[in-house]
Amino acid sequence: MNRRNFVQKSALATAGALAAPSLLSMAEYEKLKQFGVALYTVRNNLNTDFDGTLKALRKVGFDYCEAFDFEGKTVLGKSIAEAKKSFAKAKLPIKSLHLKQHTMRKGWQEAVDNAAELGAQYMILAWLSPEERKSIDQYKELIDLINKSAEVSNKSGIQFLYHNHEFEFETVDGQVPYDLILGQTDKNLVKMELDIYWTRFADQDPLKLFRENRGRFPLWHIKDMVIDEDRKMTEVGAGRIDWRQIFAHAQEAGMQGFYVEQDGNWTVDPISSTQAGYKHLKGLRF
C-alpha cells in the first residue's frame, strides 16, 4: 500500500460518521474542560518517584487520573491506604482503575469495596492475554463473567467498562469479538472505554461506533498515531487523528471523561509527553 492510499484509507470518510453532532449542553461542555491522564504513560517515573510523579502531573494541569495494576487489595504495588494517601496529597483523584481478568475471578466484592475506598467511579477490564482470547468460546465465557461482575460493581455505584486494543476487532472463529462484547453485555451495566488509537489502528471508525452505540462510551483513551505506514504512537497533536472532530461527538458517545496517554515510542520524556497532549487539547477550545 503506498503512502497516498494509506492516508486515504485511514481517514474518517463515511458520510454518516461525519454528520454534524448535536450541540453540546453546558454540562457536556464542562466535561471537556476537565483533563485526565493515564498513569500507564508514566509507569517508569512512578517506579522511581511515585509521589513526585503524581505532583508533576497535577502541575501540568490534569484534574484526575486512571490507575493501572489494580489487584483488588493493592494498586500500583501499594496498599489501598498508602495509595489513597499519595493521591490525596497530590490532589490528583483516581477516576478509574485498570484491572485484569484474574481480579474478577477471586475476591471481586473486596476489589469493588477497595475501588470505592479509592474513590474510583469506574472499574475497567483492560487487557486479555493471548491465552485468554484464542477462541470465541473464551470470549463468550468472558462476557458472562463481565455481566456478573458488573452487577456487583454497579450495586456499589461503580460502573464497569471494557477497554479495547486492536485484537478485539480481528475475526476469531468467524466472529468479531468486539461486536460480540458490545452486543451480548448488558448495555446498562457494561460500558466501554474506547482507545481511539487502537480503534484506528484496527481500521475502525470511532464515530461509527459512537453513532451505532449511543451513550456506550463514557471514557476514552487519547493517544495519537504517526502518519507513516508503521502507525506508531506519538504525542497527542503530533499525529494524524483529528481530535476536534472526535470530541465533537462527545455527547453522542456519552463521554464522561478522557485520558491523555502514551504507551511508548515517546519523542520526549513521559511527563513532557503528557504535557504536550494536554496543551494540544487545551488549544482546541472545543
C-alpha positions as a printed Julia matrix, in Angstrom:
286×3 Matrix{Float64}:
   0.0     0.0    0.0
   1.51    3.36  -0.99
   1.53    6.4    1.3
  -1.34    8.14  -0.51
  -3.62    5.11  -0.36
  -2.74    4.55   3.28
  -3.66    8.1    4.25
  -6.91    7.86   2.28
  -7.82    4.58   3.92
  -7.0     5.84   7.38
  -9.2     8.93   7.08
 -12.67    9.01   8.6
 -14.56    9.12   5.34
 -18.1     7.84   5.72
 -20.78   10.48   5.27
 -22.82    9.18   8.2
 -19.86    9.25  10.56
 -19.14   12.83   9.64
 -22.7    14.03  10.18
 -22.81   17.08  12.43
 -23.36   16.05  16.08
 -25.9    17.6   18.37
 -24.85   20.78  20.11
 -23.23   20.13  23.47
 -25.11   21.1   26.58
 -23.33   23.25  29.15
 -22.83   20.16  31.34
 -21.27   18.27  28.42
 -19.04   21.21  27.61
 -17.82   21.36  31.21
 -16.68   17.72  30.96
 -14.4    18.69  28.1
 -12.69   21.23  30.34
 -11.61   18.53  32.83
  -8.49   16.64  31.78
  -7.43   13.14  32.78
  -4.12   11.32  32.44
  -3.48    7.58  32.17
  -0.77    6.71  34.66
   0.47    3.87  32.45
   2.2     6.58  30.44
   4.45    7.43  33.38
   4.89    3.91  34.75
   8.68    4.17  34.73
   8.55    7.51  36.53
   6.27    6.05  39.19
   8.79    3.31  39.85
  11.5     5.83  40.7
   9.5     8.66  42.31
   5.85    7.84  42.95
   4.74   10.95  44.84
   6.89   13.27  42.76
   5.4    11.94  39.55
   1.84   12.49  40.75
   2.77   16.01  41.81
   4.31   16.7   38.39
   1.15   15.55  36.59
  -1.0    17.76  38.76
   1.33   20.64  37.96
   0.8    20.02  34.25
  -2.87   20.69  34.9
  -4.51   17.28  34.99
  -7.68   17.08  37.07
  -7.9    13.3   37.59
  -6.15   10.1   36.62
  -6.58    6.47  35.74
  -4.51    3.98  37.71
  -3.44    0.56  36.43
  -2.22   -2.64  38.06
  -5.22   -2.81  40.4
  -5.08   -6.23  42.02
  -8.04   -5.89  44.36
  -6.02   -5.49  47.55
  -3.27   -3.34  46.06
  -2.85   -0.77  43.29
   0.43    0.1   41.59
   2.12   -2.17  44.1
   0.89   -0.17  47.09
  -1.69   -0.92  49.74
  -5.06    0.78  49.34
  -4.41    3.03  52.35
  -0.94    4.02  51.15
  -2.14    4.75  47.61
  -5.13    6.73  48.85
  -2.83    8.92  50.92
  -0.48    9.59  48.0
  -3.24   10.54  45.56
  -4.94   12.76  48.12
  -1.66   14.54  48.84
  -1.11   15.14  45.11
  -4.71   16.32  44.67
  -4.98   14.01  41.67
  -8.04   11.8   42.29
  -8.4     8.33  40.78
 -11.37    8.31  38.43
 -10.9     4.77  37.13
  -8.91    1.59  37.7
  -7.48   -0.82  35.15
  -7.54   -4.48  36.12
  -7.14   -7.9   34.57
  -9.42  -10.91  34.41
  -7.94  -12.75  37.39
  -9.03   -9.94  39.72
 -12.63  -10.5   38.63
 -12.45  -14.21  39.41
 -11.43  -14.13  43.05
 -12.38  -11.71  45.79
 -14.34   -9.46  43.46
 -16.54   -7.92  46.15
 -13.45   -6.96  48.15
 -11.93   -5.46  45.0
 -15.08   -3.4   44.43
 -15.05   -2.23  48.05
 -11.41   -1.19  47.76
 -12.08    0.61  44.49
 -14.8     2.57  46.26
 -12.36    3.35  49.08
 -10.01    4.83  46.5
 -12.84    6.97  45.17
 -12.96    5.3   41.76
 -16.07    5.75  39.64
 -15.09    3.11  37.07
 -13.51   -0.35  37.08
 -12.15   -1.46  33.73
 -11.1    -4.8   32.29
  -8.08   -3.52  30.4
  -6.27   -6.47  28.84
  -6.65  -10.07  27.73
  -3.54  -12.2   27.43
  -3.13  -14.21  24.2
  -4.06  -17.35  26.14
  -7.37  -15.74  27.19
  -8.51  -14.92  23.64
  -7.75  -17.9   21.47
 -11.36  -18.85  20.74
 -14.78  -17.27  20.51
 -15.93  -19.6   23.28
 -13.43  -17.91  25.6
 -14.97  -14.55  24.7
 -18.46  -15.89  25.38
 -17.38  -17.14  28.8
 -15.74  -13.77  29.42
 -18.95  -11.93  28.54
 -20.79  -13.92  31.18
 -18.11  -13.02  33.72
 -18.28   -9.34  32.73
 -22.05   -9.21  33.15
 -21.88  -10.85  36.58
 -19.0    -8.63  37.71
 -20.81   -5.51  36.51
 -23.88   -6.41  38.58
 -21.72   -6.4   41.71
 -19.83   -3.2   40.95
 -22.94   -1.29  39.95
 -24.58   -2.12  43.29
 -21.7    -0.19  44.86
 -22.13    2.71  42.47
 -19.15    1.82  40.29
 -19.58    1.48  36.53
 -17.87   -1.47  34.82
 -16.17   -0.93  31.46
 -14.24   -2.9   28.86
 -11.12   -1.38  27.3
 -10.17   -2.36  23.76
  -6.95   -2.87  21.87
  -6.75   -3.86  18.21
  -7.16   -7.63  18.61
 -10.86   -7.48  19.55
 -11.58   -6.34  16.01
  -9.85   -9.35  14.45
 -12.1   -12.2   13.37
 -11.99  -15.26  15.65
 -13.86  -18.43  14.67
 -15.81  -16.42  12.12
 -16.91  -13.69  14.56
 -15.62  -10.28  15.61
 -15.09  -10.32  19.4
 -15.74   -6.6   19.89
 -19.12   -6.91  18.19
 -19.89   -9.8   20.5
 -18.85   -7.87  23.61
 -20.95   -4.87  22.6
 -23.94   -6.98  21.68
 -24.03   -9.51  24.5
 -23.06   -7.47  27.54
 -25.84   -5.63  29.37
 -25.74   -2.12  27.88
 -26.97   -0.61  31.13
 -24.43   -2.36  33.33
 -21.45   -2.56  30.99
 -19.93    0.4   29.13
 -16.81    0.78  27.01
 -13.59    2.69  27.35
 -12.66    3.36  23.76
  -8.98    3.55  22.98
  -9.08    5.83  19.95
  -5.57    4.89  18.82
  -6.12    1.13  18.84
  -9.53    1.55  17.23
  -7.99    3.47  14.36
  -5.05    1.03  14.23
  -7.6    -1.72  13.57
  -9.0     0.41  10.71
 -12.23    1.0   12.61
 -14.18    4.26  12.7
 -14.78    5.52  16.27
 -17.51    7.87  15.06
 -19.39    4.95  13.56
 -19.13    3.12  16.88
 -20.47    6.17  18.7
 -23.36    6.53  16.27
 -24.39    2.88  16.39
 -23.95    2.52  20.18
 -25.05    5.87  21.55
 -24.09    6.56  25.14
 -21.96    3.42  25.44
 -18.52    5.08  25.59
 -18.16    7.17  28.77
 -14.34    7.05  28.84
 -11.77    7.5   26.08
  -8.03    6.96  25.76
  -6.44    9.76  23.76
  -3.14    8.99  22.07
  -2.05    9.86  18.56
  -0.76    7.99  15.5
   2.04    8.98  13.16
   1.06    9.37   9.52
   3.64    6.86   8.25
   2.64    3.33   7.43
   4.09    1.86  10.63
   1.31    3.74  12.51
   3.33    4.05  15.72
   2.06    6.01  18.69
   3.09    9.58  19.16
   2.24   12.55  21.35
  -1.31   13.85  21.12
  -1.32   16.57  18.48
   1.79   15.28  16.71
  -0.11   12.68  14.67
  -2.91   12.45  12.15
  -6.01   11.92  14.3
  -8.46   14.82  14.09
  -9.23   15.34  17.78
 -11.56   18.27  17.2
 -13.71   16.02  15.04
 -13.62   13.2   17.59
 -14.55   15.42  20.53
 -17.4    16.99  18.57
 -19.16   13.64  19.08
 -18.68   13.52  22.85
 -22.39   13.8   23.58
 -23.25   11.07  21.1
 -20.71    8.75  22.72
 -21.86    9.57  26.23
 -18.36   10.74  27.12
 -17.82   11.42  30.83
 -14.04   11.7   30.82
 -10.88   11.12  28.8
  -7.22   10.34  29.42
  -4.13   11.58  27.65
  -1.93    8.53  27.2
   1.21    7.29  25.5
   2.18    3.61  25.75
   5.68    4.11  24.42
   7.63    5.46  21.44
   7.99    8.76  23.29
   9.78   11.53  21.41
  10.24   13.28  24.77
  10.18   12.07  28.37
   6.81   10.67  29.57
   5.86   13.69  31.69
   6.58   16.04  28.79
   4.59   13.7   26.54
   1.5    14.13  28.69
   2.11   17.87  28.81
   2.25   18.07  25.01
  -1.08   16.27  24.76
  -2.61   18.47  27.43
  -1.51   21.66  25.67
  -2.75   20.46  22.29
  -6.22   19.57  23.56
  -6.45   22.8   25.56
  -5.63   24.69  22.39
  -8.55   23.19  20.5
 -11.02   25.29  22.53
 -13.85   22.8   21.98
